[in-house]
Every structure is written in C-alpha cells, then in structure tokens.
Amino acid sequence: MLSTQLALLLAIYAIPAAILFGATMAVARVARWNVVLPIERAAWLLPGIVYALAPAVLHRFDISPSPKGLFNLVDPVVVAFLCWLAFVGRLAWALKRPQSNRTAAYATIGLSMAIAVAVVLFMPPLPQ
C-alpha cells in the first residue's frame, strides 16, 4: 500500500514537472543558450522523489507533518511549479552571469529539495 502511494505521488509530480521542465529545456536548447548542465537533465525528478519519501523519513524521526491523504493531489503539482520557478530564475541568472552557472545550478538543485520538504511540512491539508 505504501509503495503504491509513493508511486502515485511521484507520478503526479512527474507529469507537470516533465511538461514544465521539458518545455523550458527545449526552449533553452533551441535558443542555443547553453546554460543547462547535464546533471539538470535528470535533476528535475529529485524533488518529486524527496516529496514522496519525506513523510516516511520524517515518521522515522518521530516528526509528524500535517496529516495528508491522497486528497492532497495538488501538493506534488505545487512542488513541481515552485521548483520550476526556481529553475527558470536560475536560467535567467546564468544568462546574465555565465561565470556562476555551475554554482547556481547546484544551489538550485538544493533549493528544490528544500522546497519539496517545505511543502510536506508547511502546506496545510485540504479539507476532506
């Protein structure tokens, strides 16, 4: 049952994230900006994995986030959107300051993990 919920949450994250990140990476490639690092081509999946696994890890440490069920299907979409906004901001930063592209990319990956955990911890559950 738990693995089914994890897979469902990851799938609900992956659909909008693939559309948002994929379209943005395609625009960057067509425009020949050359600012997307190879690690970022797969790093967009990490926030979804962190979001799906965070409740289990928090439970192991006896930290209880707000109780959420599968009624909160909007949460993974919020994670995808916020992480995409951070990614777009990073691309804009890299276009203006190419010398700090690698540092900004790794910082954005870390920020995306923090966004995923913050949504788990601080986003209130939907009324059921």
C-alpha positions in Angstrom: 0.0 0.0 0.0 2.8 2.4 0.9 4.7 1.8 -2.3 1.6 2.4 -4.3 1.1 5.8 -2.6 4.7 6.7 -3.2 4.5 5.7 -6.9 1.2 7.7 -7.3 2.7 10.8 -5.7 5.8 10.6 -7.8 3.7 10.1 -10.9 1.5 13.1 -10.1 4.7 15.2 -9.6 6.4 13.9 -12.8 3.6 14.8 -15.2 3.5 18.6 -14.7 7.3 18.6 -14.0 8.1 16.9 -17.3 5.9 19.4 -19.1 7.4 22.5 -17.4 11.0 21.4 -17.2 10.9 19.7 -20.6 9.5 22.8 -22.4 12.0 25.1 -20.6 14.9 22.9 -21.5 13.7 22.7 -25.1 13.5 26.5 -25.3 17.0 26.8 -23.9 18.3 24.3 -26.4 16.5 25.8 -29.4 17.7 29.3 -28.4 21.2 27.9 -28.0 21.7 29.4 -24.6 23.9 26.5 -23.5 23.2 27.1 -19.8 21.5 23.7 -18.8 24.1 21.4 -17.2 24.0 17.7 -17.9 23.1 16.9 -14.3 20.0 19.1 -14.6 18.5 17.0 -17.4 17.6 14.4 -14.7 17.7 16.5 -11.5 14.2 17.7 -12.0 13.0 14.3 -10.8 14.7 14.7 -7.4 12.2 17.0 -5.8 9.4 14.5 -6.6 11.4 11.7 -5.0 12.1 13.8 -2.0 8.5 14.8 -1.7 7.3 11.2 -1.9 9.9 9.9 0.6 9.9 12.8 3.1 6.9 11.7 5.1 8.4 8.2 5.7 11.7 9.7 6.7 10.0 12.2 9.0 8.0 9.5 10.6 11.1 7.5 11.3 12.5 10.5 13.3 9.1 10.9 15.1 8.4 14.2 13.4 4.8 14.4 12.3 3.9 16.6 9.4 0.3 17.7 9.0 -1.9 14.6 8.2 -2.4 14.3 4.5 -4.1 11.7 2.4 -4.4 11.2 -1.3 -6.9 14.0 -1.3 -4.0 16.4 -1.4 -3.1 15.7 -5.0 -2.4 19.3 -5.6 0.7 19.2 -3.4 3.0 17.5 -5.9 1.9 20.0 -8.6 2.8 22.8 -6.2 6.2 21.3 -5.7 6.7 21.0 -9.5 5.6 24.6 -10.1 7.8 26.1 -7.3 10.8 24.1 -8.4 10.3 25.1 -12.0 10.1 28.8 -10.9 13.5 28.3 -9.2 14.9 26.7 -12.3 13.7 29.5 -14.6 15.2 32.0 -12.2 18.5 30.1 -12.3 18.4 30.1 -16.1 17.9 33.9 -16.2 20.7 34.2 -13.7 23.0 32.1 -15.9 22.2 34.1 -19.0 23.3 37.3 -17.2 26.2 35.8 -15.2 27.6 32.8 -17.1 30.6 32.5 -14.8 28.4 31.5 -11.9 26.3 29.0 -13.9 27.6 25.8 -12.2 27.3 27.2 -8.7 23.8 28.5 -9.3 22.8 25.1 -10.8 23.8 23.1 -7.8 22.3 25.7 -5.4 19.0 25.5 -7.3 19.0 21.7 -7.0 19.5 22.1 -3.3 16.7 24.7 -3.2 14.4 22.3 -5.0 15.0 19.7 -2.3 14.2 22.3 0.4 11.0 23.3 -1.5 9.8 19.7 -1.5 10.4 19.2 2.2 8.8 22.6 3.0 5.6 21.6 1.1 5.4 18.4 3.1 5.9 20.2 6.4 4.1 23.5 6.0 1.4 23.2 3.3 -1.9 22.7 5.1 -4.0 19.7 4.3 -7.1 20.2 2.1 -10.5 19.8 3.8 -11.9 16.3 3.3 
